[in-house]
Amino acid sequence: MIEAPAGGFHGPVKRSITIAGHQTSISLEPVFWQALEVAATRLALPLSALVAEIDAIRIVADDPPNLASALRTWLFVNLR
């Protein structure tokens, strides 16, 4: 049988990040914020720089998803 994650389930938390000189709000669940912080540390980047790089990749896609979806997808693929 499966169980709830340690600490339970939590809804999205909105945070503001500066990308390309402008503020943007992103809503992600706490586990995704934590994973982004870990990834940024591993890559020796500020969190805002990592998000900006993922955003730059996202916007050139044929059918770009919203930024939160792109961040979740990037994390899933790159941190497995």
C-alpha positions as CSV (number, residue, x, y, z in Angstrom):
1,M,0.0,0.0,0.0
2,I,1.2,3.5,-0.7
3,E,1.5,6.2,2.0
4,A,1.3,10.0,2.1
5,P,4.7,11.8,1.8
6,A,6.5,12.5,5.0
7,G,5.0,15.7,6.3
8,G,1.8,15.3,4.3
9,F,0.6,17.0,1.2
10,H,0.9,20.7,0.7
11,G,-0.6,23.0,-1.9
12,P,1.3,25.5,-4.0
13,V,3.3,28.4,-2.5
14,K,3.6,31.6,-4.5
15,R,7.1,33.2,-4.7
16,S,8.4,36.1,-6.7
17,I,11.6,35.7,-8.7
18,T,13.3,38.2,-11.0
19,I,13.8,36.9,-14.5
20,A,15.4,39.1,-17.2
21,G,15.0,42.1,-15.0
22,H,11.3,41.8,-14.2
23,Q,9.5,40.2,-11.3
24,T,7.4,37.1,-11.9
25,S,5.3,35.1,-9.5
26,I,5.5,31.3,-9.6
27,S,3.3,28.9,-7.7
28,L,4.9,25.6,-6.8
29,E,4.4,23.0,-4.1
30,P,7.1,23.2,-1.4
31,V,8.8,20.0,-2.5
32,F,9.4,21.6,-5.9
33,W,10.8,24.7,-4.4
34,Q,13.1,22.6,-2.3
35,A,14.2,20.5,-5.3
36,L,14.9,23.8,-7.3
37,E,17.0,25.0,-4.4
38,V,19.0,21.7,-4.4
39,A,19.5,21.9,-8.1
40,A,20.6,25.5,-8.0
41,T,23.1,24.6,-5.3
42,R,24.4,21.6,-7.3
43,L,24.8,23.8,-10.4
44,A,26.4,26.7,-8.4
45,L,23.7,29.1,-9.5
46,P,21.4,31.4,-7.7
47,L,17.8,30.1,-7.7
48,S,16.7,33.0,-9.9
49,A,19.4,32.2,-12.5
50,L,18.4,28.5,-12.7
51,V,14.7,29.5,-13.1
52,A,15.8,32.1,-15.8
53,E,17.7,29.4,-17.7
54,I,14.8,27.0,-17.6
55,D,12.5,29.8,-18.7
56,A,14.8,30.6,-21.7
57,I,14.6,27.0,-22.8
58,R,10.8,26.9,-22.3
59,I,10.0,30.0,-24.4
60,V,11.7,28.6,-27.5
61,A,9.6,25.3,-27.4
62,D,7.1,24.8,-30.2
63,D,4.2,24.9,-27.7
64,P,5.7,26.4,-24.5
65,P,4.0,25.4,-21.3
66,N,3.6,27.8,-18.4
67,L,6.7,28.4,-16.3
68,A,5.5,26.4,-13.3
69,S,4.9,23.3,-15.5
70,A,8.3,23.8,-17.2
71,L,10.0,23.9,-13.8
72,R,8.2,20.7,-12.6
73,T,9.0,18.9,-15.8
74,W,12.7,20.0,-15.8
75,L,13.0,18.8,-12.2
76,F,11.4,15.5,-12.9
77,V,13.6,14.8,-15.8
78,N,16.9,16.1,-14.4
79,L,16.7,15.0,-10.7
80,R,15.6,11.3,-11.1
